[in-house]
């Protein structure tokens, strides 16, 4: 693990604006999607009906009070500690634009939008790079003491590492904003090591997304949990009516008792499907494939020789996977795979066997 010193522009080789959806657009639209970390078969019918029911209210301006209160109740917080956003990505932009920081640090590999948003807002950004040799585990001592904004994902995209809550809270300092991206935490059984709802950690800002578990990437809905004064700063940076009426309806529905029970069940199913995927991937260990473990998110990071060629052959065989070289701290020999059902995984593993054979030629 080491720290890269600040720079004003992204380094060559890391396209911070590349995301998994690029793999399944245009000529990739017909591929089996293991590139995007959105749960398959979503949104469920009952959620689509709730969203559709909100359309009769489109003539009125959005009123987010009820959804905000519902999210607050879900985490046991007062409403003034909640801000609804147009997806978690908007929250990163708000943080970059609204907070006055001198030395922001992003812990990588992780989702690249936090760094991209900070750079776009004119900040110079330091990187703390977690190493494969250490299992991509967080060492709080590696974060510079004078960092006044630290961003870390948990569980982390793309490594699927779930950092202990205690390791993350060790990053908290007076005068430091600690941003924890928990976009995939509801895919972890029991939401182990979650910090959402905690009010005893100074400077803590937790981001959540409703996109991944509920299949709402096209609707854009997420939220921020933080101290009331931080929420006020971020809210002042938002445009008027930033979250649409259908998205507000979705937010309220997704924190209902029914939704929480369904998400909990889905998390256990994902864990079982992930174990099946990892077991199949380990069969390729003699060919040089490695799996970043333990994986705790709805995706798996794998390293393998000739990964770019394997990825290209997988596309010709009908499967899209996420390239890893756009994540700081990774190179072209890494791929991220979304967890899918067993039948899909079995078909993928057969295609992977063929793709690796073709790449060796």
C-alpha positions as CSV (number, residue, x, y, z in Angstrom):
1,X,0.0,0.0,0.0
2,X,1.3,3.4,-0.9
3,X,0.3,7.0,-1.4
4,X,0.5,8.7,-4.8
5,X,1.0,12.4,-4.6
6,X,-1.5,14.9,-5.9
7,X,-1.9,15.9,-9.4
8,X,-4.3,18.1,-11.3
9,X,-5.3,15.6,-14.0
10,X,-5.9,11.8,-14.1
11,X,-2.8,9.8,-14.8
12,X,-2.5,8.1,-18.2
13,X,-4.1,4.6,-18.3
14,X,-7.0,5.3,-16.0
15,X,-10.1,6.5,-17.7
16,X,-12.0,7.7,-14.6
17,X,-15.2,8.1,-16.6
18,X,-15.4,4.6,-17.9
19,X,-18.0,2.5,-16.2
20,X,-19.5,-1.0,-16.7
21,X,-22.5,0.2,-18.8
22,X,-20.1,1.0,-21.6
23,X,-19.5,-2.7,-22.1
24,X,-23.2,-3.4,-22.9
25,X,-24.0,-0.4,-25.1
26,X,-24.2,-0.4,-28.9
27,X,-22.6,-3.6,-30.1
28,X,-22.7,-5.0,-26.6
29,X,-26.4,-4.6,-26.1
30,X,-27.1,-8.3,-26.9
31,X,-24.4,-9.7,-24.6
32,X,-25.0,-11.5,-21.4
33,X,-24.2,-8.8,-18.9
34,X,-21.6,-9.6,-16.2
35,X,-20.2,-6.0,-16.5
36,X,-22.9,-3.9,-14.7
37,X,-23.4,-4.4,-10.9
38,X,-27.2,-4.2,-11.0
39,X,-29.1,-7.2,-9.7
40,X,-30.7,-9.2,-12.5
41,X,-34.5,-9.4,-12.8
42,X,-35.1,-6.0,-11.2
43,X,-37.0,-3.8,-10.6
44,X,-39.7,-6.2,-9.2
45,X,-43.3,-5.9,-10.4
46,X,-44.5,-4.3,-7.2
47,X,-41.9,-1.6,-7.3
48,X,-42.6,-0.8,-11.0
49,X,-46.3,-0.5,-10.0
50,X,-45.4,2.0,-7.2
51,X,-43.3,4.1,-9.5
52,X,-46.0,4.0,-12.2
53,X,-48.6,5.1,-9.7
54,X,-46.6,8.2,-9.0
55,X,-47.0,9.4,-12.6
56,X,-50.4,10.9,-11.9
57,X,-48.7,13.5,-9.8
58,X,-46.2,14.7,-12.5
59,X,-48.0,18.1,-12.9
60,X,-46.9,19.1,-9.3
61,X,-43.3,19.9,-8.3
62,X,-41.6,17.1,-6.4
63,X,-42.1,17.1,-2.6
64,X,-39.4,15.0,-1.0
65,X,-40.5,15.3,2.6
66,X,-42.2,12.0,2.9
67,X,-39.4,10.0,1.2
68,X,-36.8,11.8,3.3
69,X,-38.6,10.9,6.5
70,X,-38.9,7.3,5.4
71,X,-35.2,7.0,4.7
72,X,-34.4,8.7,8.0
73,X,-36.7,6.2,9.8
74,X,-35.0,3.3,8.1
75,X,-31.7,4.3,9.6
76,X,-33.0,5.6,12.9
77,X,-32.0,9.2,12.2
78,X,-33.7,12.6,12.2
79,X,-34.7,13.8,8.8
80,X,-32.2,16.7,8.9
81,X,-29.4,14.1,8.7
82,X,-30.7,12.9,5.3
83,X,-30.3,14.3,1.8
84,X,-31.9,12.6,-1.2
85,X,-29.9,12.8,-4.4
86,X,-30.2,11.9,-8.0
87,X,-28.1,8.7,-7.4
88,X,-25.0,8.4,-5.4
89,X,-23.0,9.9,-8.2
90,X,-24.7,13.3,-7.7
91,X,-23.7,13.1,-4.0
92,X,-20.0,12.9,-5.0
93,X,-20.4,16.0,-7.2
94,X,-22.1,17.9,-4.3
95,X,-19.3,16.9,-1.9
96,X,-16.6,18.0,-4.3
97,X,-18.3,21.4,-5.0
98,X,-19.7,22.3,-1.6
99,X,-17.1,21.2,1.0
100,X,-14.0,23.4,1.5
101,X,-11.1,20.9,1.6
102,X,-7.3,21.3,1.2
103,X,-6.1,17.8,0.9
104,X,-8.6,15.2,-0.4
105,X,-7.5,11.6,-0.5
106,X,-9.3,8.7,-2.3
107,X,-8.5,5.1,-1.3
108,X,-8.2,3.0,-4.5
109,X,-9.0,0.8,-6.2
110,X,-12.6,2.0,-5.9
111,X,-15.4,3.6,-7.8
112,X,-13.8,6.3,-9.8
113,X,-16.5,9.0,-9.7
114,X,-15.4,10.5,-6.4
115,X,-12.0,11.3,-7.7
116,X,-13.4,12.5,-11.1
117,X,-15.8,14.8,-9.3
118,X,-13.1,16.2,-7.1
119,X,-10.8,16.9,-10.1
120,X,-13.6,18.5,-12.0
121,X,-14.3,20.8,-9.1
122,X,-10.6,22.0,-9.2
123,X,-9.2,19.9,-6.4
124,X,-5.8,18.1,-6.5
125,X,-6.3,14.6,-5.3
126,X,-4.0,12.1,-3.5
127,X,-4.4,8.4,-3.9
128,X,-3.8,5.7,-1.4
129,X,-3.4,2.5,-3.4
130,X,-4.3,-0.8,-1.7
131,X,-2.3,-3.7,-3.0
132,X,-3.3,-7.1,-4.2
133,X,-0.6,-8.7,-2.1
134,X,-2.4,-7.4,1.0
135,X,-5.8,-8.6,-0.2
136,X,-6.7,-4.9,-1.0
137,X,-7.3,-4.5,2.7
138,X,-7.4,-1.0,4.3
139,X,-4.5,0.1,6.5
140,X,-5.7,3.3,8.2
141,X,-2.1,4.3,8.9
142,X,-1.5,4.6,5.2
143,X,-3.8,7.6,4.9
144,X,-1.9,10.9,5.3
145,X,-2.6,12.5,8.7
146,X,-3.3,15.9,7.2
147,X,-5.9,14.6,4.8
148,X,-9.1,16.6,5.5
149,X,-11.3,14.6,3.1
150,X,-11.0,10.8,2.8
151,X,-13.2,8.7,0.5
152,X,-13.4,4.9,0.8
153,X,-15.9,2.3,-0.5
154,X,-17.4,-0.5,1.7
155,X,-17.8,-3.0,0.3
156,X,-15.4,-1.7,-2.3
157,X,-16.1,-1.7,-6.0
158,X,-14.3,-3.4,-7.8
159,X,-12.3,-5.5,-5.2
160,X,-15.4,-6.8,-3.3
161,X,-13.5,-6.3,-0.1
162,X,-15.6,-5.5,3.0
163,X,-13.5,-3.5,5.4
164,X,-14.1,-3.9,9.1
165,X,-16.1,-1.0,10.5
166,X,-13.4,-0.4,13.1
167,X,-10.7,0.0,10.5
168,X,-12.8,2.7,8.7
169,X,-13.7,4.6,11.9
170,X,-10.0,4.7,12.8
171,X,-9.8,7.2,9.8
172,X,-12.0,9.7,11.6
173,X,-10.3,12.8,12.9
174,X,-11.5,16.2,14.1
175,X,-11.6,18.5,11.1
176,X,-11.7,15.6,8.6
177,X,-14.7,14.6,6.5
178,X,-14.8,10.8,6.1
179,X,-16.9,9.7,3.2
180,X,-17.9,6.0,3.1
181,X,-19.6,4.8,-0.1
182,X,-22.0,2.1,1.0
183,X,-23.7,1.7,-2.4
184,X,-23.4,-2.1,-2.2
185,X,-23.9,-2.6,1.6
186,X,-27.5,-3.8,1.2
187,X,-26.1,-6.7,-0.8
188,X,-24.1,-7.9,2.2
189,X,-26.0,-10.3,4.4
190,X,-26.9,-8.5,7.6
191,X,-25.2,-5.4,6.4
192,X,-22.2,-6.3,8.4
193,X,-19.8,-3.4,9.1
194,X,-22.3,-0.8,7.9
195,X,-21.8,2.7,9.3
196,X,-25.1,4.1,8.0
197,X,-27.1,5.4,11.0
198,X,-24.0,5.9,13.2
199,X,-23.8,9.4,14.8
200,X,-20.8,8.8,17.0
201,X,-18.1,9.0,14.3
202,X,-16.9,12.6,13.8
203,X,-17.1,13.9,10.2
204,X,-18.8,10.8,8.9
205,X,-20.7,11.0,5.6
206,X,-22.3,7.8,4.3
207,X,-23.6,7.4,0.7
208,X,-26.2,4.9,-0.2
209,X,-27.6,4.0,-3.6
210,X,-30.9,2.3,-4.5
211,X,-29.7,1.6,-8.0
212,X,-27.9,-1.7,-7.5
213,X,-30.3,-3.9,-5.6
214,X,-33.5,-2.5,-7.1
215,X,-32.5,-2.1,-10.7
216,X,-33.1,1.7,-10.8
217,X,-30.1,2.9,-12.7
218,X,-32.3,4.8,-15.2
219,X,-34.3,6.5,-12.4
220,X,-31.3,8.0,-10.4
221,X,-32.0,7.8,-6.7
222,X,-29.6,7.7,-3.7
223,X,-29.0,9.5,-0.5
224,X,-26.5,11.0,1.9
225,X,-26.4,10.4,5.7
226,X,-24.4,13.0,7.6
227,X,-24.5,15.6,10.3
228,X,-27.2,18.2,9.9
229,X,-24.7,21.0,9.1
230,X,-23.0,18.9,6.4
231,X,-26.4,18.1,4.9
232,X,-27.2,21.9,4.8
233,X,-24.0,22.6,2.9
234,X,-24.7,19.9,0.4
235,X,-28.4,20.9,0.0
236,X,-27.4,24.5,-0.8
237,X,-25.3,23.2,-3.7
238,X,-28.2,21.2,-5.2
239,X,-30.5,22.7,-7.8
240,X,-34.2,23.0,-7.0
241,X,-36.2,19.8,-7.1
242,X,-33.2,17.6,-7.8
243,X,-35.1,14.3,-7.3
244,X,-38.1,13.5,-9.5
245,X,-41.5,12.4,-8.2
246,X,-41.1,8.9,-9.5
247,X,-37.6,8.6,-7.9
248,X,-39.1,9.9,-4.6
249,X,-41.8,7.2,-4.8
250,X,-39.1,4.6,-5.4
251,X,-37.1,5.8,-2.4
252,X,-40.0,5.5,-0.1
253,X,-40.9,2.1,-1.4
254,X,-37.4,0.8,-1.2
255,X,-37.1,1.5,2.5
256,X,-40.4,-0.1,3.4
257,X,-40.5,-3.3,5.6
258,X,-41.4,-5.3,2.5
259,X,-38.5,-4.0,0.5
260,X,-36.0,-4.5,3.4
261,X,-37.0,-8.1,3.8
262,X,-36.7,-8.7,0.1
263,X,-33.3,-7.1,-0.1
264,X,-32.1,-9.2,2.9
265,X,-33.3,-12.4,1.1
266,X,-31.6,-11.2,-2.1
267,X,-28.3,-10.6,-0.2
268,X,-28.2,-14.3,0.9
269,X,-29.0,-15.5,-2.6
270,X,-26.2,-13.3,-4.0
271,X,-23.8,-14.7,-1.5
272,X,-24.7,-18.3,-2.5
273,X,-24.4,-17.4,-6.2
274,X,-21.1,-15.7,-5.6
275,X,-19.7,-18.8,-3.8
276,X,-20.6,-20.8,-6.9
277,X,-18.9,-18.4,-9.2
278,X,-15.7,-18.3,-7.1
279,X,-15.6,-22.0,-6.9
280,X,-15.8,-22.3,-10.6
281,X,-13.2,-19.6,-11.1
282,X,-10.7,-21.4,-8.9
283,X,-10.7,-24.3,-11.3
284,X,-8.7,-22.0,-13.6
285,X,-6.0,-21.4,-11.0
286,X,-3.5,-23.7,-12.9
287,X,-3.9,-21.3,-15.8
288,X,-2.9,-18.3,-13.7
289,X,-6.3,-17.0,-12.7
290,X,-6.6,-15.5,-9.2
291,X,-9.6,-14.3,-7.3
292,X,-9.5,-11.4,-4.9
293,X,-10.8,-12.9,-1.7
294,X,-12.7,-12.9,0.5
295,X,-15.3,-11.4,-1.9
296,X,-18.3,-9.8,-0.1
297,X,-20.1,-7.8,-2.7
298,X,-22.3,-8.7,-5.7
299,X,-19.2,-8.9,-7.9
300,X,-15.8,-10.5,-8.0
301,X,-12.4,-9.2,-9.1
302,X,-10.2,-11.6,-11.0
303,X,-6.6,-11.4,-12.2
304,X,-5.5,-13.4,-15.2
305,X,-2.8,-13.4,-17.9
306,X,-3.8,-11.9,-21.2
307,X,-7.0,-10.4,-19.7
308,X,-7.7,-8.0,-22.6
309,X,-7.6,-10.8,-25.1
310,X,-9.8,-13.0,-22.9
311,X,-12.3,-10.2,-22.6
312,X,-12.4,-9.7,-26.3
313,X,-13.0,-13.4,-26.9
314,X,-15.7,-13.5,-24.2
315,X,-17.5,-10.8,-26.2
316,X,-17.5,-12.9,-29.3
317,X,-18.8,-15.8,-27.2
318,X,-21.7,-13.6,-25.9
319,X,-20.5,-12.3,-22.5
320,X,-19.7,-8.8,-21.4
321,X,-17.3,-8.3,-18.4
322,X,-15.8,-5.2,-16.9
323,X,-12.2,-4.3,-17.7
324,X,-10.2,-3.4,-14.6
325,X,-7.5,-1.1,-16.0
326,X,-9.6,2.0,-15.5
327,X,-9.4,1.7,-11.7
328,X,-6.3,3.3,-10.2
329,X,-4.2,0.6,-8.6
330,X,-5.2,-2.0,-11.2
331,X,-3.8,-2.8,-14.6
332,X,-5.0,-4.5,-17.8
333,X,-4.7,-8.0,-16.2
334,X,-7.8,-7.5,-14.0
335,X,-11.5,-8.1,-14.8
336,X,-14.6,-7.5,-12.7
337,X,-17.4,-10.0,-12.9
338,X,-21.0,-9.3,-11.7
339,X,-22.5,-12.2,-9.7
340,X,-25.4,-13.9,-11.6
341,X,-27.6,-16.9,-11.1
342,X,-26.1,-20.4,-11.4
343,X,-27.2,-21.2,-14.9
344,X,-25.7,-17.9,-16.2
345,X,-22.5,-18.5,-14.3
346,X,-22.2,-22.0,-15.6
347,X,-22.6,-20.7,-19.2
348,X,-20.0,-18.0,-18.4
349,X,-17.5,-20.5,-17.0
350,X,-17.7,-22.6,-20.2
351,X,-17.2,-19.5,-22.3
352,X,-14.2,-18.4,-20.1
353,X,-12.6,-21.8,-20.6
354,X,-12.9,-21.3,-24.4
355,X,-11.8,-17.6,-24.2
356,X,-8.7,-18.5,-22.3
357,X,-7.8,-21.2,-24.7
358,X,-8.2,-18.8,-27.7
359,X,-6.1,-16.2,-25.9
360,X,-3.2,-18.6,-25.6
361,X,-3.0,-19.1,-29.3
